[in-house]
Amino acid sequence: LHQSLGAGAVEMIVVDDGSTDGTGEELDRLARRHPQLLRVLHQDNSGGPSGPRNTALGLARGRYVFFLDADDYLGVRALERLTAAAEEWDSDVVLGRMKDVGRRVPRSMFRTNQPDADLFASRVYWSLSAQKLFRRELVERLGLRFDTALRVGEDQPFTATAYLRARRISVVADYDCYYLVRRPDGRHLTLVNRTRPTLDALERVCSLLRAELPRGAGRDLLLSRHFEVELAGAFRFLAAEREALVREREFARMRRLVTGHRDDGFW
């Protein structure tokens, strides 16, 4: 409602994924007040963000799509700045600077505006969350959807594929576009899951990179990002696992993953 882009320029599709806290009723009230802006769908809880995002993607009609998680919010000029950048620079993906509200946000890719960010020379690949502006034509041409089998990290294969196939990736670094909010109870899905779902996502995105890119320095660079970040995170989750059989099983998965990449050059 407060976006500076103006009335009629934004279509907001909200998928109520089986909420139990009165969110559904509040959304319906807002939709009655703002029928030209807000469309609400209700569905049974799916256990993760992939299903609701896919539902919304199937209904979206705009030139661009942007994913906003329920806990977070946008800067007032966010959509205006992001779409203006996409139009001016003919971008397929635009990253907007993120602002922390109690949660850690990526920073290295937001040091300066980048009309044409090179995937291998810039730091954009270190930001793989879905909270970006995507040209919908790219999404539909590639048939991009979120993997509902992934409990966490579902945005990584989606965003990585968009990066790899985009004609141009751009960065808006001079405005706080996305505010990443920490829940009062701290129970974000990405913070409470364990080793197995983290490894599920890691295996999926590593397979994607090996399929999309030839062996060499570029592929090594992107793979190294996942081994430095997600594999390290998986080890931290592993240390917290209480069941010995679970630890042994997931450590065996880690060993197979590392062994499978022993001939890559990023070690």
Backbone bond lengths (Angstrom), bond angles and torsions (degrees), N, CA, C in turn:
res aa  C-N    CA-C-N  psi(-1)  N-CA   C-N-CA  omega(-1)  CA-C   N-CA-C  phi
1 L - - - 1.465 - - 1.510 112.27 -
2 H 1.334 116.92 -30.89 1.455 120.83 -175.36 1.520 113.09 -98.86
3 Q 1.323 118.19 4.25 1.458 119.69 -179.48 1.525 110.77 -67.62
4 S 1.324 115.49 136.20 1.465 121.23 -176.22 1.522 112.68 -72.63
5 L 1.303 117.74 -9.85 1.468 120.61 -178.97 1.523 111.66 -60.70
6 G 1.330 117.00 -28.25 1.455 119.45 172.07 1.519 113.77 105.20
7 A 1.328 114.98 158.03 1.462 121.96 -178.94 1.522 110.16 -61.89
8 G 1.334 115.64 138.28 1.451 120.67 177.68 1.508 114.76 87.24
9 A 1.328 117.59 -11.06 1.466 120.52 -177.92 1.516 112.78 -96.71
10 V 1.336 116.93 -10.84 1.458 121.38 -176.08 1.527 109.72 -123.61
11 E 1.314 115.11 134.45 1.458 122.25 172.70 1.527 106.93 -114.43
12 M 1.315 116.96 119.51 1.452 121.56 -177.48 1.519 109.19 -109.49
13 I 1.344 115.17 114.33 1.459 121.60 179.07 1.522 107.53 -107.79
14 V 1.316 116.90 116.71 1.456 121.44 -178.56 1.521 109.06 -113.12
15 V 1.324 116.09 121.99 1.454 121.14 178.38 1.527 108.08 -103.40
16 D 1.321 115.11 112.43 1.465 122.08 177.70 1.525 107.51 -83.12
17 D 1.321 115.89 103.44 1.466 122.33 -171.40 1.531 110.61 -89.38
18 G 1.330 114.85 61.13 1.461 120.13 176.35 1.511 113.79 70.88
19 S 1.325 118.55 35.72 1.462 120.73 -179.84 1.525 110.75 -64.79
20 T 1.330 116.00 153.40 1.474 121.64 -178.08 1.525 112.00 -126.02
21 D 1.325 117.70 14.68 1.465 120.70 -172.80 1.525 113.11 -114.44
22 G 1.330 117.14 18.06 1.458 120.24 -178.85 1.511 114.07 90.26
23 T 1.339 118.19 -0.44 1.462 121.15 179.64 1.522 111.60 -59.59
24 G 1.339 116.91 -43.14 1.462 120.19 -177.76 1.511 112.75 -58.59
25 E 1.320 116.78 -44.73 1.462 120.82 179.92 1.530 111.02 -65.48
26 E 1.329 116.54 -40.55 1.465 119.83 179.67 1.527 110.72 -65.79
27 L 1.324 117.22 -39.35 1.463 120.27 177.58 1.522 111.33 -63.12
28 D 1.315 116.42 -42.64 1.469 119.45 178.77 1.521 110.91 -62.50
29 R 1.321 117.42 -38.81 1.467 120.90 177.96 1.524 110.56 -62.73
30 L 1.343 116.29 -44.49 1.461 119.96 179.79 1.529 111.65 -66.91
31 A 1.330 116.63 -36.85 1.465 119.99 179.72 1.524 111.36 -65.23
32 R 1.337 117.09 -35.38 1.468 119.75 176.86 1.525 110.89 -66.63
33 R 1.327 116.83 -34.60 1.468 120.64 179.99 1.520 111.96 -77.41
34 H 1.334 117.45 -29.30 1.468 120.94 -174.27 1.536 110.04 -133.11
35 P 1.321 116.89 64.03 1.477 119.94 -173.81 1.521 113.21 -66.34
36 Q 1.328 119.03 -23.97 1.460 121.00 -179.82 1.523 112.25 -79.56
37 L 1.321 116.38 -17.02 1.466 120.48 -176.95 1.517 111.81 -103.61
38 L 1.316 116.88 -45.01 1.456 121.42 -163.48 1.525 111.44 -112.47
39 R 1.327 114.75 128.46 1.457 121.89 174.46 1.522 107.66 -122.00
40 V 1.317 117.30 128.21 1.460 122.07 -174.81 1.514 109.88 -118.01
41 L 1.324 115.64 134.48 1.449 121.65 173.30 1.521 108.35 -124.44
42 H 1.325 116.39 141.22 1.458 122.37 179.46 1.528 109.00 -113.98
43 Q 1.317 116.51 135.21 1.456 120.30 177.41 1.520 109.32 -147.40
44 D 1.327 115.94 163.53 1.463 120.36 176.19 1.520 109.68 -64.87
45 N 1.330 115.42 151.19 1.458 119.73 -178.29 1.522 111.20 -60.96
46 S 1.329 115.86 130.56 1.459 122.06 -176.34 1.523 112.85 -97.95
47 G 1.337 117.43 -13.03 1.457 120.54 179.48 1.504 114.93 90.33
48 G 1.315 118.22 -0.03 1.465 120.29 179.99 1.511 110.86 -172.63
49 P 1.331 117.84 175.42 1.460 120.90 -176.07 1.516 115.27 -81.89
50 S 1.338 118.70 -13.23 1.471 120.08 -173.84 1.528 112.19 -62.50
51 G 1.332 116.91 -50.48 1.451 120.04 -177.93 1.519 113.55 -59.20
52 P 1.341 118.69 -50.36 1.463 119.32 178.09 1.525 113.58 -60.07
53 R 1.323 117.06 -40.02 1.470 119.32 178.32 1.525 111.14 -64.35
54 N 1.334 116.49 -41.47 1.465 119.23 179.15 1.523 111.14 -64.44
55 T 1.330 116.58 -39.94 1.459 120.11 176.84 1.522 110.65 -58.04
56 A 1.324 115.96 -46.53 1.467 120.13 -178.86 1.524 111.53 -66.59
57 L 1.334 117.35 -39.71 1.463 119.65 179.05 1.525 111.62 -60.53
58 G 1.315 116.65 -35.57 1.453 119.52 179.43 1.518 113.57 -67.63
59 L 1.335 116.93 -16.35 1.467 121.59 -178.38 1.522 113.49 -107.18
60 A 1.321 117.51 -14.68 1.462 121.00 -174.15 1.529 111.18 -64.25
61 R 1.323 115.69 142.50 1.461 121.66 -179.10 1.525 112.74 -123.53
62 G 1.319 117.80 -8.28 1.458 120.81 -174.98 1.515 113.50 -74.10
63 R 1.314 115.43 168.84 1.465 121.42 177.39 1.525 110.55 -69.29
64 Y 1.337 115.98 -31.45 1.461 121.34 179.96 1.527 109.10 -128.23
65 V 1.332 115.05 159.19 1.458 120.73 172.51 1.519 108.63 -127.08
66 F 1.317 114.92 148.29 1.460 121.88 176.86 1.517 108.00 -139.62
67 F 1.325 116.89 135.39 1.462 121.99 -178.11 1.522 109.86 -101.69
68 L 1.328 115.08 125.37 1.461 121.43 179.61 1.521 108.56 -122.25
69 D 1.325 116.99 119.26 1.458 120.51 179.14 1.526 110.52 -76.01
70 A 1.318 115.50 156.39 1.465 121.49 -170.07 1.520 113.56 -64.32
71 D 1.321 117.66 -29.50 1.464 120.34 -178.09 1.525 112.96 -79.72
72 D 1.315 117.68 -16.84 1.465 122.18 -166.02 1.529 111.65 -105.32
73 Y 1.345 115.89 176.05 1.458 119.73 177.24 1.522 109.97 -150.32
74 L 1.329 114.83 165.79 1.461 122.23 -175.97 1.514 111.20 -104.78
75 G 1.325 116.03 149.95 1.451 120.47 165.82 1.516 109.31 -63.00
76 V 1.333 117.67 149.45 1.467 121.88 -173.51 1.528 111.72 -57.45
77 R 1.334 117.37 -34.84 1.465 120.32 -177.64 1.528 112.25 -100.01
78 A 1.304 118.00 12.52 1.464 120.98 -172.52 1.529 112.22 -58.15
79 L 1.327 117.81 -56.60 1.453 119.54 -176.00 1.521 111.91 -66.14
80 E 1.318 116.98 -33.87 1.471 120.26 176.13 1.523 110.59 -62.74
81 R 1.320 116.88 -47.71 1.460 120.63 -177.94 1.527 111.59 -66.72
82 L 1.329 117.19 -41.44 1.463 120.86 -177.37 1.527 111.70 -68.65
83 T 1.324 116.96 -44.64 1.465 118.65 -179.92 1.528 111.45 -70.59
84 A 1.329 117.85 -34.90 1.470 120.03 175.62 1.520 110.70 -61.95
85 A 1.325 116.66 -40.65 1.464 120.43 177.40 1.521 110.63 -63.78
86 A 1.318 117.32 -44.67 1.462 120.92 -179.97 1.521 111.68 -62.35
87 E 1.336 116.48 -39.29 1.463 120.34 179.01 1.523 111.45 -70.02
88 E 1.332 116.98 -45.15 1.464 120.41 -177.39 1.518 112.11 -67.71
89 W 1.330 115.82 -40.42 1.471 120.08 -173.88 1.523 112.89 -100.59
90 D 1.337 117.77 1.32 1.463 122.57 -179.72 1.527 110.30 55.41
91 S 1.316 116.30 51.12 1.461 122.91 -173.42 1.526 110.80 -94.01
92 D 1.330 115.42 146.28 1.457 121.33 172.89 1.521 111.75 -92.45
93 V 1.330 117.29 -28.38 1.456 122.59 177.82 1.524 107.96 -136.40
94 V 1.333 116.75 133.46 1.465 120.90 177.12 1.524 108.63 -128.04
95 L 1.333 115.67 124.92 1.456 122.09 174.95 1.523 108.58 -92.49
96 G 1.324 117.44 134.38 1.454 122.49 174.87 1.513 110.35 -111.06
97 R 1.328 116.54 140.64 1.463 120.15 -177.38 1.520 111.01 -55.29
98 M 1.340 114.70 138.14 1.457 121.66 -178.61 1.521 110.05 -103.44
99 K 1.318 115.42 148.18 1.460 122.73 -178.79 1.526 108.01 -123.24
100 D 1.332 116.63 131.21 1.459 119.79 -179.22 1.530 111.51 -82.43
101 V 1.321 114.29 134.18 1.462 121.69 170.13 1.529 105.58 -123.73
102 G 1.318 114.70 70.55 1.449 121.49 -179.09 1.511 115.13 89.81
103 R 1.343 117.76 -4.06 1.464 121.05 178.93 1.527 109.88 -125.18
104 R 1.292 115.26 148.49 1.463 120.99 -179.74 1.523 110.42 -70.10
105 V 1.326 117.24 135.89 1.457 121.77 178.87 1.525 109.64 -123.68
106 P 1.335 118.32 153.31 1.463 120.69 174.75 1.530 110.49 -69.80
107 R 1.315 116.45 144.19 1.469 120.25 -175.67 1.525 113.87 -128.55
108 S 1.337 117.35 -28.81 1.468 119.70 -168.10 1.518 113.26 -63.90
109 M 1.319 117.84 -25.87 1.466 120.14 -178.61 1.519 112.99 -88.06
110 F 1.344 117.07 -1.30 1.462 120.88 -175.56 1.528 112.93 -113.07
111 R 1.303 117.75 28.74 1.469 120.31 -179.38 1.525 112.29 -77.05
112 T 1.328 116.76 -26.25 1.462 120.31 179.41 1.515 109.22 -156.07
113 N 1.340 116.96 155.58 1.455 120.37 174.10 1.534 109.36 -62.39
114 Q 1.332 115.23 141.31 1.461 120.33 179.91 1.532 109.11 -134.05
115 P 1.324 117.87 104.36 1.466 119.79 177.76 1.526 113.09 -64.04
116 D 1.326 116.99 -34.06 1.466 120.87 -177.12 1.523 108.19 -141.38
117 A 1.316 116.46 87.75 1.462 121.51 -175.34 1.530 109.72 -84.98
118 D 1.309 115.46 123.11 1.455 120.71 177.33 1.530 109.04 -74.10
119 L 1.337 116.96 128.51 1.455 121.01 -175.05 1.522 111.94 -61.78
120 F 1.338 117.08 -29.38 1.461 120.81 -174.81 1.526 113.20 -101.30
121 A 1.313 117.44 -16.38 1.469 120.24 -179.61 1.518 112.47 -104.36
122 S 1.343 117.49 -15.52 1.460 121.22 -179.81 1.529 109.26 -103.79
123 R 1.328 115.70 -173.38 1.459 120.84 179.51 1.535 112.35 -106.79
124 V 1.329 118.02 13.56 1.461 118.80 -173.86 1.528 112.02 -62.82
125 Y 1.334 118.11 -31.23 1.461 119.23 -177.28 1.519 111.92 -67.48
126 W 1.318 116.85 -15.61 1.465 119.86 176.86 1.529 111.27 -78.65
127 S 1.320 118.13 0.43 1.466 122.67 172.48 1.526 107.69 -120.90
128 L 1.329 116.33 101.88 1.465 121.38 -175.14 1.524 112.80 -115.21
129 S 1.319 118.26 10.20 1.459 119.46 176.21 1.531 109.41 -68.86
130 A 1.322 115.94 164.50 1.470 120.75 -176.92 1.518 113.11 -83.01
131 Q 1.339 118.09 -3.79 1.458 121.08 -173.40 1.529 111.12 -80.16
132 K 1.316 114.45 70.14 1.450 122.88 -179.03 1.525 109.27 -142.72
133 L 1.316 115.78 166.20 1.460 120.06 175.11 1.526 107.96 -90.50
134 F 1.341 116.55 124.86 1.459 122.31 179.09 1.522 108.87 -117.55
135 R 1.317 116.53 135.46 1.462 119.94 172.53 1.533 107.55 -69.28
136 R 1.315 116.60 124.03 1.467 119.21 -173.13 1.520 111.66 -65.82
137 E 1.318 117.57 -30.00 1.465 119.92 177.58 1.521 110.80 -59.65
138 L 1.341 117.21 -38.74 1.462 121.04 176.61 1.525 110.49 -64.77
139 V 1.324 116.55 -46.43 1.466 121.46 -178.84 1.520 111.04 -58.28
140 E 1.333 116.70 -45.30 1.461 120.12 -176.76 1.521 111.71 -75.89
141 R 1.329 117.08 -36.20 1.469 119.58 178.52 1.520 111.30 -62.70
142 L 1.327 116.90 -38.15 1.457 121.55 179.52 1.524 112.92 -85.80
143 G 1.347 116.76 -8.92 1.456 119.69 -175.57 1.514 112.13 64.61
144 L 1.325 116.88 34.44 1.457 120.82 -175.46 1.524 111.13 -71.33
145 R 1.322 114.86 128.12 1.445 122.27 171.97 1.529 108.05 -144.65
146 F 1.316 116.27 163.37 1.459 121.13 -178.70 1.529 109.55 -86.23
147 D 1.326 115.42 140.75 1.459 122.09 -177.78 1.525 109.29 -76.09
148 T 1.325 116.50 111.63 1.463 120.38 -176.97 1.527 112.65 -72.78
149 A 1.331 117.20 -10.53 1.468 119.88 177.74 1.523 112.23 -79.84
150 L 1.337 116.77 -14.22 1.462 120.64 -178.33 1.520 109.60 -93.54
151 R 1.317 116.34 125.89 1.469 121.41 179.07 1.520 111.77 -81.48
152 V 1.318 117.01 -35.41 1.464 122.65 174.35 1.521 107.46 -134.74
153 G 1.331 116.80 162.42 1.453 120.46 178.46 1.513 114.19 70.86
154 E 1.344 116.79 12.84 1.462 120.16 -177.86 1.515 112.70 -65.42
155 D 1.333 116.36 -22.97 1.463 119.51 -179.65 1.524 112.18 -77.86
156 Q 1.330 119.05 -19.96 1.458 120.65 -175.17 1.532 113.26 -65.36
157 P 1.341 120.29 -51.34 1.471 118.10 176.84 1.525 112.98 -61.05
158 F 1.332 116.90 -37.31 1.467 121.14 179.19 1.528 110.10 -61.87
159 T 1.324 116.47 -54.32 1.469 120.40 -176.40 1.520 111.35 -68.69
160 A 1.329 117.52 -39.88 1.466 120.26 179.21 1.524 110.92 -60.70
161 T 1.325 117.32 -42.90 1.468 120.20 178.28 1.520 110.95 -62.86
162 A 1.334 116.66 -43.84 1.463 120.28 178.27 1.525 110.80 -60.74
163 Y 1.326 117.42 -43.14 1.464 120.59 177.00 1.526 111.20 -59.03
164 L 1.321 116.23 -48.56 1.458 120.92 -174.41 1.522 112.42 -65.22
165 R 1.319 117.12 -30.53 1.473 120.74 -175.80 1.532 113.28 -102.36
166 A 1.324 117.83 -5.95 1.471 120.78 -176.70 1.524 111.05 -68.81
167 R 1.321 115.81 143.50 1.467 119.70 171.75 1.519 110.38 -69.85
168 R 1.341 115.87 -37.47 1.462 119.81 -178.97 1.525 109.41 -152.35
169 I 1.328 114.69 137.41 1.461 123.29 174.26 1.520 107.72 -113.92
170 S 1.324 117.10 132.85 1.463 120.80 -177.94 1.518 110.46 -127.20
171 V 1.336 114.83 161.60 1.458 121.16 -178.08 1.525 109.85 -131.82
172 V 1.330 116.79 127.67 1.464 123.13 170.67 1.528 106.64 -101.79
173 A 1.325 115.53 107.42 1.468 120.56 -172.80 1.522 113.25 -110.86
174 D 1.326 118.53 -3.37 1.463 120.58 -174.87 1.529 112.88 -105.42
175 Y 1.341 116.20 19.87 1.463 119.80 176.94 1.527 107.63 -152.95
176 D 1.346 116.47 137.51 1.464 121.27 176.82 1.521 108.64 -77.12
177 C 1.329 115.72 102.51 1.461 120.61 -176.19 1.518 112.86 -87.64
178 Y 1.332 117.08 -42.68 1.465 121.04 -169.78 1.513 109.86 -126.25
179 Y 1.331 116.12 125.51 1.464 122.39 -179.77 1.526 108.59 -103.47
180 L 1.323 115.62 114.31 1.459 122.48 -177.14 1.527 108.70 -93.15
181 V 1.322 116.15 113.90 1.462 122.32 -168.21 1.526 110.55 -104.83
182 R 1.315 116.01 135.74 1.468 121.45 173.17 1.515 109.73 -86.12
183 R 1.317 116.76 127.48 1.461 121.33 176.82 1.526 110.20 -63.32
184 P 1.316 118.50 146.22 1.474 120.41 178.30 1.529 113.46 -57.61
185 D 1.363 116.62 -33.30 1.464 118.44 -179.79 1.522 112.67 -90.08
186 G 1.340 117.16 -4.06 1.457 121.06 177.14 1.512 115.01 70.58
187 R 1.344 118.21 8.92 1.460 120.41 -173.43 1.527 111.99 -93.65
188 H 1.330 114.96 60.27 1.455 119.64 172.31 1.525 108.61 -76.71
189 L 1.322 115.79 143.41 1.460 119.97 -177.57 1.522 111.32 -56.84
190 T 1.331 117.11 -37.97 1.461 120.34 -177.37 1.519 112.51 -72.02
191 L 1.329 117.73 -14.62 1.460 120.61 -176.61 1.523 113.20 -101.91
192 V 1.326 117.88 -15.34 1.461 118.91 -174.32 1.527 112.62 -110.08
193 N 1.323 118.84 -4.52 1.450 120.45 179.78 1.517 111.26 -80.92
194 R 1.317 115.81 169.49 1.456 121.70 -173.18 1.521 111.70 -114.89
195 T 1.311 114.77 -162.60 1.452 121.01 -169.38 1.525 112.51 -62.59
196 R 1.323 117.27 -46.06 1.460 120.08 -172.05 1.524 113.79 -58.10
197 P 1.339 120.35 -52.61 1.468 118.41 -179.87 1.525 113.08 -63.86
198 T 1.330 117.41 -31.82 1.461 120.12 176.88 1.525 110.33 -64.15
199 L 1.320 116.78 -43.50 1.466 120.71 179.04 1.525 111.62 -70.02
200 D 1.330 117.79 -33.51 1.471 120.53 176.20 1.532 109.98 -56.11
201 A 1.321 116.19 -49.03 1.461 120.78 -178.98 1.526 111.43 -67.87
202 L 1.336 116.82 -39.71 1.461 120.70 -179.39 1.526 110.72 -63.02
203 E 1.312 117.92 -45.47 1.465 120.85 178.83 1.528 110.87 -62.12
204 R 1.320 115.53 -39.51 1.472 119.85 -178.02 1.524 111.34 -64.61
205 V 1.320 118.74 -46.23 1.463 120.38 -175.91 1.521 111.24 -74.91
206 C 1.325 118.07 -32.41 1.461 119.77 176.25 1.523 110.72 -65.81
207 S 1.325 117.00 -40.47 1.467 120.35 175.83 1.520 111.16 -62.26
208 L 1.331 116.29 -39.00 1.460 120.68 177.87 1.524 111.25 -60.54
209 L 1.320 117.24 -47.91 1.465 120.68 -178.89 1.523 111.80 -62.88
210 R 1.312 116.74 -39.26 1.461 119.61 179.57 1.524 111.35 -68.61
211 A 1.325 117.01 -30.18 1.464 120.43 178.32 1.517 111.99 -78.55
212 E 1.328 117.11 -33.47 1.463 121.30 -173.23 1.521 113.52 -88.35
213 L 1.330 117.58 -27.74 1.462 120.85 -172.05 1.520 111.68 -120.98
214 P 1.337 117.06 142.84 1.461 119.32 174.94 1.524 110.35 -72.27
215 R 1.314 115.85 158.01 1.452 120.32 176.20 1.526 109.90 -58.61
216 G 1.327 116.71 137.22 1.457 120.05 179.17 1.505 111.71 155.08
217 A 1.342 115.28 -171.55 1.459 121.20 -172.98 1.527 112.49 -63.55
218 G 1.353 117.30 -37.65 1.453 119.96 -178.71 1.512 111.82 -64.34
219 R 1.323 116.72 -47.95 1.465 120.16 178.51 1.523 111.10 -64.55
220 D 1.328 116.12 -40.33 1.465 119.65 178.59 1.520 111.43 -59.23
221 L 1.336 116.29 -40.27 1.458 120.08 -178.28 1.525 110.90 -62.44
222 L 1.320 117.00 -46.82 1.459 120.22 -177.53 1.528 110.84 -70.48
223 L 1.308 117.44 -39.54 1.467 119.64 176.52 1.521 111.44 -61.77
224 S 1.331 116.31 -40.01 1.463 119.49 -178.01 1.516 111.38 -60.65
225 R 1.332 117.13 -33.14 1.463 120.68 178.27 1.532 110.51 -58.89
226 H 1.342 117.16 -40.94 1.459 120.30 -178.18 1.527 112.12 -73.98
227 F 1.313 117.11 -35.82 1.459 118.76 179.13 1.530 111.06 -72.83
228 E 1.331 117.14 -30.85 1.462 120.31 178.01 1.524 112.05 -75.48
229 V 1.324 117.07 -33.34 1.471 120.90 -173.30 1.528 111.19 -101.55
230 E 1.335 117.23 -65.45 1.474 119.61 -173.02 1.530 112.57 -71.41
231 L 1.331 117.78 -40.79 1.462 117.96 179.54 1.524 110.37 -65.47
232 A 1.326 116.47 -39.45 1.470 119.32 175.88 1.520 110.47 -61.11
233 G 1.336 117.37 -40.74 1.459 120.70 177.45 1.517 112.13 -64.58
234 A 1.326 116.68 -37.99 1.457 120.30 178.44 1.527 110.95 -63.11
235 F 1.320 117.08 -37.87 1.467 119.84 177.51 1.531 111.11 -65.05
236 R 1.337 116.89 -36.58 1.464 118.89 177.44 1.524 110.80 -65.90
237 F 1.334 116.84 -41.27 1.462 119.30 175.59 1.523 110.65 -63.95
238 L 1.347 116.29 -39.77 1.459 120.02 -178.97 1.531 111.02 -59.76
239 A 1.331 115.77 -39.17 1.462 119.81 -179.39 1.527 111.96 -63.93
240 A 1.327 116.29 -23.58 1.471 120.40 -179.22 1.525 112.82 -91.83
241 E 1.336 117.33 -7.58 1.468 120.23 179.36 1.532 109.57 -68.12
242 R 1.320 116.69 131.01 1.462 121.39 -177.06 1.525 113.28 -90.88
243 E 1.328 116.89 -25.57 1.457 119.63 -176.45 1.522 110.41 -90.56
244 A 1.341 115.79 126.02 1.458 121.26 -176.56 1.529 111.77 -61.71
245 L 1.331 117.16 -39.40 1.464 119.62 -179.38 1.522 111.92 -65.02
246 V 1.342 116.45 -37.41 1.463 120.43 177.03 1.519 110.07 -65.39
247 R 1.331 116.93 -44.17 1.468 120.29 178.60 1.525 111.02 -59.36
248 E 1.308 116.53 -45.32 1.464 119.68 -178.62 1.524 111.34 -64.90
249 R 1.325 116.11 -43.16 1.466 120.09 -178.71 1.528 111.28 -63.66
250 E 1.325 117.60 -47.06 1.456 120.11 -176.73 1.532 111.74 -73.74
251 F 1.335 117.27 -31.65 1.467 118.60 175.23 1.526 110.22 -66.42
252 A 1.335 117.39 -34.96 1.460 120.34 176.29 1.525 110.85 -63.35
253 R 1.345 116.44 -37.88 1.470 120.08 175.86 1.522 110.82 -63.19
254 M 1.322 116.92 -43.47 1.462 120.54 177.69 1.526 110.74 -59.37
255 R 1.325 115.59 -44.46 1.462 120.11 -178.79 1.526 110.84 -61.91
256 R 1.339 116.66 -42.48 1.471 119.77 178.64 1.516 111.06 -64.63
257 L 1.321 117.25 -40.11 1.459 120.97 179.90 1.528 110.73 -62.67
258 V 1.328 116.19 -48.11 1.461 120.19 -179.62 1.532 110.55 -63.94
259 T 1.325 116.36 -44.47 1.468 120.04 179.74 1.522 111.25 -61.03
260 G 1.312 117.34 -36.82 1.454 121.06 179.17 1.514 113.75 -65.53
261 H 1.318 116.42 -18.27 1.472 120.77 179.78 1.526 111.53 -110.00
262 R 1.317 117.96 17.11 1.462 119.57 -174.47 1.533 112.45 -65.72
263 D 1.341 117.51 -23.26 1.456 120.01 -179.30 1.531 112.95 -91.03
264 D 1.355 117.20 -3.40 1.463 119.61 175.22 1.527 109.29 -76.26
265 G 1.319 115.98 160.51 1.455 119.97 -169.67 1.512 116.25 -99.37
266 F 1.347 118.54 17.39 1.463 118.86 -175.10 1.520 112.45 -96.99
267 W 1.334 118.43 1.75 1.463 119.69 -178.52 1.522 110.85 -75.36
